[in-house]
Amino acid sequence: MRIGQYETADGKSWCGVKATEETVINLSEAGAAAGIDIPRLSTDLLANWQWRRKVELAVEYAEETGTGVYDADNVDRLPPVTNPEKVVCVGLNYRDHAEEGDNPIPDEPVLFSKFPTSVSGPESTIRWDPELTQKVDYEAELVVVIGRETRRVSREAALDHVAGYLVGNDVSARDLQHGDGQWVRGKSLDSFAPIGPEIVTTDEVEDPHDLDIWAEVNGERVQDSTTANLIFGIDELVSFCSQAFTLKPGDLIFTGTPPGVGLYREPPVLLEDGDSVTIGISDIGELTNSCAYL
Ligand code: ZN
């Protein structure tokens, strides 16, 4: 299933399932008609007991009756997760990226975070004040969406705690990131964590460690790799995080970026007003955001 959040012309927002290229199903509306209580926020949905079964029943009902079925052209796509408690990120997690910079392969994942207010969606614009930062960069990343409360889980059981995957762009203000001595400000500007287009549930992703991942700036390919190059896999990352802190439904883990980020290109490719950035991951989708100065 592909689960997103949408807004209709009446200003109402809800989580839904992308049923076909042309249609989206409003889960709370179809669920209510079928006698199933489904919340309007994806984080609340994921916290629901047996949410997968409830979604399947609501989708079945909508497809039979037409209740809650919307034309995809008539709804706005919101970020698939709007209010995660945590946005965890992993540094230097691609073998080819580590080798490119002559960095040793780390023994353990290095974690940092973005504030949840940086999260934006598939129709959002990446915005910044050019007086605050002049070095804005992209990072193509596979993003894990946690599906249930996770504390001290083993690596073997970790994937049972994942709801699905998203395409993400870990947008980074390099001058702030490196100038501050720690990363949180440079990584957390409002709009600097676009995610989308929908959460693809784990049952639809045969192997998350065998997906093509790429980035394009204004149509030019600048990153091109595969998640087979991940140093620490999804199971390892979820288990590692959960030894230290509790993961909650809707929490996001940005799993790191492959080689080719703008700052280290020759010459550097830094984002500017009017640019368009697309991140793509096979089987998950494509996420395109435009850039603009505040
Ligand atoms: Zn990153």
py3Dmol code that shows the C-alpha trace and the ligand (Angstrom):
import py3Dmol

protein = """\
ATOM      1  CA  MET A   1       0.000   0.000   0.000  1.00  0.00           C
ATOM      2  CA  ARG A   2       0.946   3.599  -0.551  1.00  0.00           C
ATOM      3  CA  ILE A   3      -0.181   5.771   2.343  1.00  0.00           C
ATOM      4  CA  GLY A   4      -0.096   9.549   2.090  1.00  0.00           C
ATOM      5  CA  GLN A   5      -1.742  12.595   3.581  1.00  0.00           C
ATOM      6  CA  TYR A   6      -3.932  14.794   1.448  1.00  0.00           C
ATOM      7  CA  GLU A   7      -5.966  17.979   1.597  1.00  0.00           C
ATOM      8  CA  THR A   8      -9.230  18.602  -0.202  1.00  0.00           C
ATOM      9  CA  ALA A   9     -10.563  21.953  -1.444  1.00  0.00           C
ATOM     10  CA  ASP A  10     -12.717  22.247   1.723  1.00  0.00           C
ATOM     11  CA  GLY A  11      -9.460  22.626   3.685  1.00  0.00           C
ATOM     12  CA  LYS A  12      -9.762  19.216   5.347  1.00  0.00           C
ATOM     13  CA  SER A  13      -6.686  17.039   5.635  1.00  0.00           C
ATOM     14  CA  TRP A  14      -6.704  13.278   5.997  1.00  0.00           C
ATOM     15  CA  CYS A  15      -4.563  10.229   5.470  1.00  0.00           C
ATOM     16  CA  GLY A  16      -5.369   8.132   2.475  1.00  0.00           C
ATOM     17  CA  VAL A  17      -4.250   5.335   0.226  1.00  0.00           C
ATOM     18  CA  LYS A  18      -3.112   5.979  -3.316  1.00  0.00           C
ATOM     19  CA  ALA A  19      -5.286   3.309  -4.960  1.00  0.00           C
ATOM     20  CA  THR A  20      -4.353   3.957  -8.611  1.00  0.00           C
ATOM     21  CA  GLU A  21      -2.488   6.687 -10.535  1.00  0.00           C
ATOM     22  CA  GLU A  22      -5.810   8.567 -10.740  1.00  0.00           C
ATOM     23  CA  THR A  23      -7.470   7.867  -7.380  1.00  0.00           C
ATOM     24  CA  VAL A  24      -6.888   8.391  -3.692  1.00  0.00           C
ATOM     25  CA  ILE A  25      -9.023   6.862  -0.923  1.00  0.00           C
ATOM     26  CA  ASN A  26      -9.874   8.950   2.157  1.00  0.00           C
ATOM     27  CA  LEU A  27      -9.385   6.347   4.898  1.00  0.00           C
ATOM     28  CA  SER A  28     -11.319   8.022   7.701  1.00  0.00           C
ATOM     29  CA  GLU A  29     -14.300   8.715   5.399  1.00  0.00           C
ATOM     30  CA  ALA A  30     -14.391   5.205   3.889  1.00  0.00           C
ATOM     31  CA  GLY A  31     -13.671   3.685   7.308  1.00  0.00           C
ATOM     32  CA  ALA A  32     -16.501   5.615   9.003  1.00  0.00           C
ATOM     33  CA  ALA A  33     -18.967   4.395   6.366  1.00  0.00           C
ATOM     34  CA  ALA A  34     -17.752   0.835   6.940  1.00  0.00           C
ATOM     35  CA  GLY A  35     -17.908   1.136  10.750  1.00  0.00           C
ATOM     36  CA  ILE A  36     -14.125   1.266  11.218  1.00  0.00           C
ATOM     37  CA  ASP A  37     -12.587   4.139  13.154  1.00  0.00           C
ATOM     38  CA  ILE A  38      -9.536   5.423  11.258  1.00  0.00           C
ATOM     39  CA  PRO A  39      -7.767   8.610  12.428  1.00  0.00           C
ATOM     40  CA  ARG A  40      -7.016  11.496  10.084  1.00  0.00           C
ATOM     41  CA  LEU A  41      -3.292  11.728  10.869  1.00  0.00           C
ATOM     42  CA  SER A  42      -0.852   9.069   9.647  1.00  0.00           C
ATOM     43  CA  THR A  43       1.067   9.065  12.955  1.00  0.00           C
ATOM     44  CA  ASP A  44      -2.199   8.284  14.809  1.00  0.00           C
ATOM     45  CA  LEU A  45      -3.036   5.629  12.236  1.00  0.00           C
ATOM     46  CA  LEU A  46       0.328   3.891  12.685  1.00  0.00           C
ATOM     47  CA  ALA A  47      -0.149   3.952  16.481  1.00  0.00           C
ATOM     48  CA  ASN A  48      -3.463   2.087  16.018  1.00  0.00           C
ATOM     49  CA  TRP A  49      -3.606  -1.588  16.864  1.00  0.00           C
ATOM     50  CA  GLN A  50      -3.914  -3.673  13.671  1.00  0.00           C
ATOM     51  CA  TRP A  51      -3.738  -0.591  11.446  1.00  0.00           C
ATOM     52  CA  ARG A  52      -2.848  -2.647   8.370  1.00  0.00           C
ATOM     53  CA  ARG A  53      -6.022  -4.715   8.644  1.00  0.00           C
ATOM     54  CA  LYS A  54      -8.175  -1.627   9.255  1.00  0.00           C
ATOM     55  CA  VAL A  55      -6.732   0.098   6.193  1.00  0.00           C
ATOM     56  CA  GLU A  56      -7.307  -2.988   4.034  1.00  0.00           C
ATOM     57  CA  LEU A  57     -10.959  -3.172   5.122  1.00  0.00           C
ATOM     58  CA  ALA A  58     -11.539   0.544   4.472  1.00  0.00           C
ATOM     59  CA  VAL A  59      -9.923   0.291   1.031  1.00  0.00           C
ATOM     60  CA  GLU A  60     -12.039  -2.753   0.184  1.00  0.00           C
ATOM     61  CA  TYR A  61     -15.194  -0.902   1.223  1.00  0.00           C
ATOM     62  CA  ALA A  62     -14.223   2.201  -0.783  1.00  0.00           C
ATOM     63  CA  GLU A  63     -13.503   0.161  -3.892  1.00  0.00           C
ATOM     64  CA  GLU A  64     -16.871  -1.610  -3.630  1.00  0.00           C
ATOM     65  CA  THR A  65     -19.003   1.447  -2.895  1.00  0.00           C
ATOM     66  CA  GLY A  66     -17.040   4.467  -4.165  1.00  0.00           C
ATOM     67  CA  THR A  67     -17.234   6.075  -0.695  1.00  0.00           C
ATOM     68  CA  GLY A  68     -14.226   8.269   0.030  1.00  0.00           C
ATOM     69  CA  VAL A  69     -12.690   7.854  -3.433  1.00  0.00           C
ATOM     70  CA  TYR A  70     -11.165  11.089  -4.766  1.00  0.00           C
ATOM     71  CA  ASP A  71      -9.665  12.088  -8.072  1.00  0.00           C
ATOM     72  CA  ALA A  72      -5.913  12.448  -7.400  1.00  0.00           C
ATOM     73  CA  ASP A  73      -5.897  15.674  -9.460  1.00  0.00           C
ATOM     74  CA  ASN A  74      -8.358  17.297  -7.054  1.00  0.00           C
ATOM     75  CA  VAL A  75      -6.371  16.814  -3.851  1.00  0.00           C
ATOM     76  CA  ASP A  76      -3.161  18.410  -2.599  1.00  0.00           C
ATOM     77  CA  ARG A  77      -0.430  16.069  -1.416  1.00  0.00           C
ATOM     78  CA  LEU A  78       0.782  16.851   2.087  1.00  0.00           C
ATOM     79  CA  PRO A  79       3.862  15.321   3.736  1.00  0.00           C
ATOM     80  CA  PRO A  80       2.968  11.635   4.378  1.00  0.00           C
ATOM     81  CA  VAL A  81       4.017  12.180   8.017  1.00  0.00           C
ATOM     82  CA  THR A  82       3.461  15.670   9.422  1.00  0.00           C
ATOM     83  CA  ASN A  83       4.273  15.407  13.106  1.00  0.00           C
ATOM     84  CA  PRO A  84       6.903  12.766  13.852  1.00  0.00           C
ATOM     85  CA  GLU A  85       8.254  12.906  17.389  1.00  0.00           C
ATOM     86  CA  LYS A  86      11.744  12.320  16.060  1.00  0.00           C
ATOM     87  CA  VAL A  87      13.692  12.657  12.843  1.00  0.00           C
ATOM     88  CA  VAL A  88      16.831  10.559  13.279  1.00  0.00           C
ATOM     89  CA  CYS A  89      19.607  10.795  10.668  1.00  0.00           C
ATOM     90  CA  VAL A  90      22.642   8.651   9.953  1.00  0.00           C
ATOM     91  CA  GLY A  91      25.968  10.106   8.801  1.00  0.00           C
ATOM     92  CA  LEU A  92      28.401   8.404   6.388  1.00  0.00           C
ATOM     93  CA  ASN A  93      26.391   5.238   5.727  1.00  0.00           C
ATOM     94  CA  TYR A  94      27.275   4.424   2.099  1.00  0.00           C
ATOM     95  CA  ARG A  95      30.392   2.399   1.377  1.00  0.00           C
ATOM     96  CA  ASP A  96      30.988   4.224  -1.945  1.00  0.00           C
ATOM     97  CA  HIS A  97      30.573   7.623  -0.213  1.00  0.00           C
ATOM     98  CA  ALA A  98      33.072   6.694   2.533  1.00  0.00           C
ATOM     99  CA  GLU A  99      35.585   5.466  -0.057  1.00  0.00           C
ATOM    100  CA  GLU A 100      35.118   8.581  -2.198  1.00  0.00           C
ATOM    101  CA  GLY A 101      36.180  10.799   0.704  1.00  0.00           C
ATOM    102  CA  ASP A 102      38.917   8.393   1.902  1.00  0.00           C
ATOM    103  CA  ASN A 103      37.001   8.037   5.167  1.00  0.00           C
ATOM    104  CA  PRO A 104      37.374   4.823   7.181  1.00  0.00           C
ATOM    105  CA  ILE A 105      34.226   2.634   7.308  1.00  0.00           C
ATOM    106  CA  PRO A 106      32.685   3.459  10.714  1.00  0.00           C
ATOM    107  CA  ASP A 107      32.324   0.658  13.292  1.00  0.00           C
ATOM    108  CA  GLU A 108      28.964   1.929  14.508  1.00  0.00           C
ATOM    109  CA  PRO A 109      26.311   4.217  13.029  1.00  0.00           C
ATOM    110  CA  VAL A 110      26.852   7.928  13.733  1.00  0.00           C
ATOM    111  CA  LEU A 111      23.495   9.530  14.535  1.00  0.00           C
ATOM    112  CA  PHE A 112      22.344  13.139  14.379  1.00  0.00           C
ATOM    113  CA  SER A 113      18.912  14.668  14.049  1.00  0.00           C
ATOM    114  CA  LYS A 114      16.741  17.187  12.289  1.00  0.00           C
ATOM    115  CA  PHE A 115      13.954  18.933  14.196  1.00  0.00           C
ATOM    116  CA  PRO A 116      10.456  17.676  13.243  1.00  0.00           C
ATOM    117  CA  THR A 117       9.543  21.238  12.145  1.00  0.00           C
ATOM    118  CA  SER A 118      11.881  20.779   9.159  1.00  0.00           C
ATOM    119  CA  VAL A 119       9.562  18.131   7.654  1.00  0.00           C
ATOM    120  CA  SER A 120       7.871  19.136   4.398  1.00  0.00           C
ATOM    121  CA  GLY A 121       6.183  17.293   1.558  1.00  0.00           C
ATOM    122  CA  PRO A 122       6.054  16.412  -2.122  1.00  0.00           C
ATOM    123  CA  GLU A 123       4.487  19.751  -3.072  1.00  0.00           C
ATOM    124  CA  SER A 124       6.539  21.920  -0.711  1.00  0.00           C
ATOM    125  CA  THR A 125       9.164  24.449  -1.707  1.00  0.00           C
ATOM    126  CA  ILE A 126      12.587  24.319  -0.026  1.00  0.00           C
ATOM    127  CA  ARG A 127      12.988  27.878   1.280  1.00  0.00           C
ATOM    128  CA  TRP A 128      15.793  29.752   2.991  1.00  0.00           C
ATOM    129  CA  ASP A 129      17.035  33.236   3.677  1.00  0.00           C
ATOM    130  CA  PRO A 130      20.175  33.840   1.552  1.00  0.00           C
ATOM    131  CA  GLU A 131      21.504  36.044   4.353  1.00  0.00           C
ATOM    132  CA  LEU A 132      21.359  33.075   6.748  1.00  0.00           C
ATOM    133  CA  THR A 133      23.021  30.505   4.454  1.00  0.00           C
ATOM    134  CA  GLN A 134      24.695  30.544   1.027  1.00  0.00           C
ATOM    135  CA  LYS A 135      25.591  26.828   0.911  1.00  0.00           C
ATOM    136  CA  VAL A 136      22.410  24.782   0.618  1.00  0.00           C
ATOM    137  CA  ASP A 137      22.943  21.191  -0.492  1.00  0.00           C
ATOM    138  CA  TYR A 138      20.817  18.108  -1.289  1.00  0.00           C
ATOM    139  CA  GLU A 139      21.196  14.536   0.041  1.00  0.00           C
ATOM    140  CA  ALA A 140      19.212  11.671  -1.529  1.00  0.00           C
ATOM    141  CA  GLU A 141      18.093   9.294   1.222  1.00  0.00           C
ATOM    142  CA  LEU A 142      15.931   6.276   1.868  1.00  0.00           C
ATOM    143  CA  VAL A 143      13.743   7.102   4.882  1.00  0.00           C
ATOM    144  CA  VAL A 144      12.373   4.489   7.290  1.00  0.00           C
ATOM    145  CA  VAL A 145       8.960   5.068   8.903  1.00  0.00           C
ATOM    146  CA  ILE A 146       8.558   3.356  12.277  1.00  0.00           C
ATOM    147  CA  GLY A 147       5.297   1.423  12.660  1.00  0.00           C
ATOM    148  CA  ARG A 148       5.138   0.676  16.357  1.00  0.00           C
ATOM    149  CA  GLU A 149       6.743   1.512  19.682  1.00  0.00           C
ATOM    150  CA  THR A 150      10.257   0.083  19.620  1.00  0.00           C
ATOM    151  CA  ARG A 151      12.533  -0.304  22.611  1.00  0.00           C
ATOM    152  CA  ARG A 152      15.670  -2.470  22.710  1.00  0.00           C
ATOM    153  CA  VAL A 153      14.644  -4.596  19.725  1.00  0.00           C
ATOM    154  CA  SER A 154      17.023  -7.217  18.297  1.00  0.00           C
ATOM    155  CA  ARG A 155      18.335  -6.919  14.772  1.00  0.00           C
ATOM    156  CA  GLU A 156      16.369 -10.059  13.815  1.00  0.00           C
ATOM    157  CA  ALA A 157      13.041  -8.567  14.965  1.00  0.00           C
ATOM    158  CA  ALA A 158      13.730  -4.967  13.910  1.00  0.00           C
ATOM    159  CA  LEU A 159      12.020  -5.010  10.505  1.00  0.00           C
ATOM    160  CA  ASP A 160       8.718  -6.003  12.169  1.00  0.00           C
ATOM    161  CA  HIS A 161       8.775  -2.508  13.680  1.00  0.00           C
ATOM    162  CA  VAL A 162       9.016  -0.729  10.332  1.00  0.00           C
ATOM    163  CA  ALA A 163       5.773   0.450   8.685  1.00  0.00           C
ATOM    164  CA  GLY A 164       7.298   1.401   5.348  1.00  0.00           C
ATOM    165  CA  TYR A 165       9.684   3.556   3.368  1.00  0.00           C
ATOM    166  CA  LEU A 166       9.796   7.045   1.901  1.00  0.00           C
ATOM    167  CA  VAL A 167      11.997   9.059  -0.396  1.00  0.00           C
ATOM    168  CA  GLY A 168      13.710  11.877   1.511  1.00  0.00           C
ATOM    169  CA  ASN A 169      16.010  14.809   0.896  1.00  0.00           C
ATOM    170  CA  ASP A 170      18.265  15.664   3.854  1.00  0.00           C
ATOM    171  CA  VAL A 171      18.681  19.298   2.782  1.00  0.00           C
ATOM    172  CA  SER A 172      21.706  20.795   4.527  1.00  0.00           C
ATOM    173  CA  ALA A 173      23.020  24.321   5.032  1.00  0.00           C
ATOM    174  CA  ARG A 174      26.730  23.395   4.830  1.00  0.00           C
ATOM    175  CA  ASP A 175      28.057  26.720   6.121  1.00  0.00           C
ATOM    176  CA  LEU A 176      25.921  26.449   9.284  1.00  0.00           C
ATOM    177  CA  GLN A 177      26.475  22.688   9.634  1.00  0.00           C
ATOM    178  CA  HIS A 178      30.260  23.025   9.559  1.00  0.00           C
ATOM    179  CA  GLY A 179      30.565  26.506  11.078  1.00  0.00           C
ATOM    180  CA  ASP A 180      28.550  25.731  14.202  1.00  0.00           C
ATOM    181  CA  GLY A 181      30.709  22.819  15.364  1.00  0.00           C
ATOM    182  CA  GLN A 182      27.566  20.672  15.552  1.00  0.00           C
ATOM    183  CA  TRP A 183      24.920  19.996  12.982  1.00  0.00           C
ATOM    184  CA  VAL A 184      21.464  20.624  14.327  1.00  0.00           C
ATOM    185  CA  ARG A 185      20.927  24.176  13.024  1.00  0.00           C
ATOM    186  CA  GLY A 186      22.287  23.528   9.517  1.00  0.00           C
ATOM    187  CA  LYS A 187      20.114  20.427   9.198  1.00  0.00           C
ATOM    188  CA  SER A 188      16.915  21.804  10.711  1.00  0.00           C
ATOM    189  CA  LEU A 189      15.847  24.863   8.754  1.00  0.00           C
ATOM    190  CA  ASP A 190      12.083  24.884   8.124  1.00  0.00           C
ATOM    191  CA  SER A 191      11.321  22.905   4.912  1.00  0.00           C
ATOM    192  CA  PHE A 192      14.748  21.158   4.936  1.00  0.00           C
ATOM    193  CA  ALA A 193      13.323  17.609   5.266  1.00  0.00           C
ATOM    194  CA  PRO A 194      11.073  16.979   2.250  1.00  0.00           C
ATOM    195  CA  ILE A 195       9.594  13.457   2.335  1.00  0.00           C
ATOM    196  CA  GLY A 196       7.237  11.660  -0.019  1.00  0.00           C
ATOM    197  CA  PRO A 197       5.488  10.950  -2.213  1.00  0.00           C
ATOM    198  CA  GLU A 198       3.761   8.262  -0.075  1.00  0.00           C
ATOM    199  CA  ILE A 199       4.777   5.716   2.585  1.00  0.00           C
ATOM    200  CA  VAL A 200       5.289   2.449   0.699  1.00  0.00           C
ATOM    201  CA  THR A 201       4.480  -0.334   3.163  1.00  0.00           C
ATOM    202  CA  THR A 202       7.118  -3.001   3.801  1.00  0.00           C
ATOM    203  CA  ASP A 203       5.103  -5.783   2.123  1.00  0.00           C
ATOM    204  CA  GLU A 204       5.573  -3.972  -1.219  1.00  0.00           C
ATOM    205  CA  VAL A 205       9.361  -3.621  -0.946  1.00  0.00           C
ATOM    206  CA  GLU A 206      10.999  -6.939  -1.638  1.00  0.00           C
ATOM    207  CA  ASP A 207      14.476  -5.914  -0.458  1.00  0.00           C
ATOM    208  CA  PRO A 208      15.145  -2.422   0.955  1.00  0.00           C
ATOM    209  CA  HIS A 209      18.850  -3.166   0.600  1.00  0.00           C
ATOM    210  CA  ASP A 210      18.654  -3.483  -3.183  1.00  0.00           C
ATOM    211  CA  LEU A 211      17.081  -0.245  -4.435  1.00  0.00           C
ATOM    212  CA  ASP A 212      18.489   2.261  -6.921  1.00  0.00           C
ATOM    213  CA  ILE A 213      18.799   5.736  -5.408  1.00  0.00           C
ATOM    214  CA  TRP A 214      19.582   8.959  -7.259  1.00  0.00           C
ATOM    215  CA  ALA A 215      19.342  12.749  -7.194  1.00  0.00           C
ATOM    216  CA  GLU A 216      18.904  15.231 -10.038  1.00  0.00           C
ATOM    217  CA  VAL A 217      19.317  19.007  -9.910  1.00  0.00           C
ATOM    218  CA  ASN A 218      17.519  20.784 -12.763  1.00  0.00           C
ATOM    219  CA  GLY A 219      17.377  17.441 -14.599  1.00  0.00           C
ATOM    220  CA  GLU A 220      21.089  16.666 -14.273  1.00  0.00           C
ATOM    221  CA  ARG A 221      21.974  13.436 -12.457  1.00  0.00           C
ATOM    222  CA  VAL A 222      24.253  14.243  -9.500  1.00  0.00           C
ATOM    223  CA  GLN A 223      23.906  11.171  -7.266  1.00  0.00           C
ATOM    224  CA  ASP A 224      23.506   7.616  -8.543  1.00  0.00           C
ATOM    225  CA  SER A 225      23.928   4.583  -6.311  1.00  0.00           C
ATOM    226  CA  THR A 226      22.129   1.671  -4.708  1.00  0.00           C
ATOM    227  CA  THR A 227      21.052   0.879  -1.157  1.00  0.00           C
ATOM    228  CA  ALA A 228      23.160  -2.286  -1.546  1.00  0.00           C
ATOM    229  CA  ASN A 229      26.022   0.085  -0.609  1.00  0.00           C
ATOM    230  CA  LEU A 230      24.523   0.856   2.815  1.00  0.00           C
ATOM    231  CA  ILE A 231      27.087   0.145   5.535  1.00  0.00           C
ATOM    232  CA  PHE A 232      24.450  -0.305   8.248  1.00  0.00           C
ATOM    233  CA  GLY A 233      21.204  -1.853   7.012  1.00  0.00           C
ATOM    234  CA  ILE A 234      17.684  -0.921   8.090  1.00  0.00           C
ATOM    235  CA  ASP A 235      17.486  -3.753  10.652  1.00  0.00           C
ATOM    236  CA  GLU A 236      20.811  -2.727  12.187  1.00  0.00           C
ATOM    237  CA  LEU A 237      19.854   0.962  12.346  1.00  0.00           C
ATOM    238  CA  VAL A 238      16.454   0.343  13.972  1.00  0.00           C
ATOM    239  CA  SER A 239      17.981  -2.032  16.517  1.00  0.00           C
ATOM    240  CA  PHE A 240      20.913   0.338  17.204  1.00  0.00           C
ATOM    241  CA  CYS A 241      18.641   3.364  17.770  1.00  0.00           C
ATOM    242  CA  SER A 242      16.280   1.390  19.993  1.00  0.00           C
ATOM    243  CA  GLN A 243      19.074   0.352  22.378  1.00  0.00           C
ATOM    244  CA  ALA A 244      19.408   4.040  23.265  1.00  0.00           C
ATOM    245  CA  PHE A 245      15.945   5.572  22.882  1.00  0.00           C
ATOM    246  CA  THR A 246      12.346   4.520  22.256  1.00  0.00           C
ATOM    247  CA  LEU A 247      11.178   4.830  18.669  1.00  0.00           C
ATOM    248  CA  LYS A 248       7.512   5.776  18.236  1.00  0.00           C
ATOM    249  CA  PRO A 249       5.037   5.189  15.394  1.00  0.00           C
ATOM    250  CA  GLY A 250       5.704   7.791  12.699  1.00  0.00           C
ATOM    251  CA  ASP A 251       9.308   8.440  13.735  1.00  0.00           C
ATOM    252  CA  LEU A 252      11.570   8.851  10.711  1.00  0.00           C
ATOM    253  CA  ILE A 253      15.082   7.533  10.156  1.00  0.00           C
ATOM    254  CA  PHE A 254      17.018   9.161   7.291  1.00  0.00           C
ATOM    255  CA  THR A 255      19.483   6.392   6.450  1.00  0.00           C
ATOM    256  CA  GLY A 256      22.346   8.419   4.928  1.00  0.00           C
ATOM    257  CA  THR A 257      23.337   9.581   1.467  1.00  0.00           C
ATOM    258  CA  PRO A 258      25.477   8.123  -1.373  1.00  0.00           C
ATOM    259  CA  PRO A 259      28.366  10.016  -3.087  1.00  0.00           C
ATOM    260  CA  GLY A 260      27.817  13.120  -5.190  1.00  0.00           C
ATOM    261  CA  VAL A 261      26.487  15.731  -2.756  1.00  0.00           C
ATOM    262  CA  GLY A 262      26.916  19.250  -4.111  1.00  0.00           C
ATOM    263  CA  LEU A 263      29.565  20.624  -1.760  1.00  0.00           C
ATOM    264  CA  TYR A 264      32.148  18.013  -2.773  1.00  0.00           C
ATOM    265  CA  ARG A 265      31.537  18.161  -6.512  1.00  0.00           C
ATOM    266  CA  GLU A 266      34.086  19.784  -8.790  1.00  0.00           C
ATOM    267  CA  PRO A 267      32.877  22.511  -9.264  1.00  0.00           C
ATOM    268  CA  PRO A 268      30.413  22.514  -6.330  1.00  0.00           C
ATOM    269  CA  VAL A 269      26.664  22.348  -7.105  1.00  0.00           C
ATOM    270  CA  LEU A 270      24.868  24.431  -4.488  1.00  0.00           C
ATOM    271  CA  LEU A 271      21.147  25.061  -4.615  1.00  0.00           C
ATOM    272  CA  GLU A 272      19.789  28.435  -5.646  1.00  0.00           C
ATOM    273  CA  ASP A 273      16.479  30.232  -5.993  1.00  0.00           C
ATOM    274  CA  GLY A 274      14.514  28.631  -8.862  1.00  0.00           C
ATOM    275  CA  ASP A 275      16.335  25.278  -8.813  1.00  0.00           C
ATOM    276  CA  SER A 276      14.430  22.004  -8.890  1.00  0.00           C
ATOM    277  CA  VAL A 277      15.678  18.906  -7.026  1.00  0.00           C
ATOM    278  CA  THR A 278      14.389  15.394  -7.644  1.00  0.00           C
ATOM    279  CA  ILE A 279      15.255  12.443  -5.428  1.00  0.00           C
ATOM    280  CA  GLY A 280      14.284   9.009  -6.739  1.00  0.00           C
ATOM    281  CA  ILE A 281      14.330   5.505  -5.275  1.00  0.00           C
ATOM    282  CA  SER A 282      13.250   2.486  -7.308  1.00  0.00           C
ATOM    283  CA  ASP A 283       9.990   0.902  -6.060  1.00  0.00           C
ATOM    284  CA  ILE A 284       9.425   3.853  -3.668  1.00  0.00           C
ATOM    285  CA  GLY A 285       8.943   6.813  -6.004  1.00  0.00           C
ATOM    286  CA  GLU A 286      10.217  10.263  -6.881  1.00  0.00           C
ATOM    287  CA  LEU A 287      10.160  13.455  -4.859  1.00  0.00           C
ATOM    288  CA  THR A 288      10.576  16.796  -6.650  1.00  0.00           C
ATOM    289  CA  ASN A 289      10.856  20.094  -4.792  1.00  0.00           C
ATOM    290  CA  SER A 290      11.582  23.550  -6.073  1.00  0.00           C
ATOM    291  CA  CYS A 291      13.853  25.992  -4.252  1.00  0.00           C
ATOM    292  CA  ALA A 292      13.162  29.634  -3.399  1.00  0.00           C
ATOM    293  CA  TYR A 293      14.671  32.371  -1.258  1.00  0.00           C
ATOM    294  CA  LEU A 294      12.568  33.674   1.629  1.00  0.00           C
TER     295      LEU A 294
END
"""
ligand_1 = """\
1
ZN
Zn 21.999 12.906 5.378
"""
view = py3Dmol.view(width=600, height=400)
view.addModel(protein, "pdb")
view.setStyle({"model": 0}, {"cartoon": {"style": "trace"}})
view.addModel(ligand_1, "xyz")
view.setStyle({"model": 1}, {"stick": {}})
view.zoomTo()
view.show()
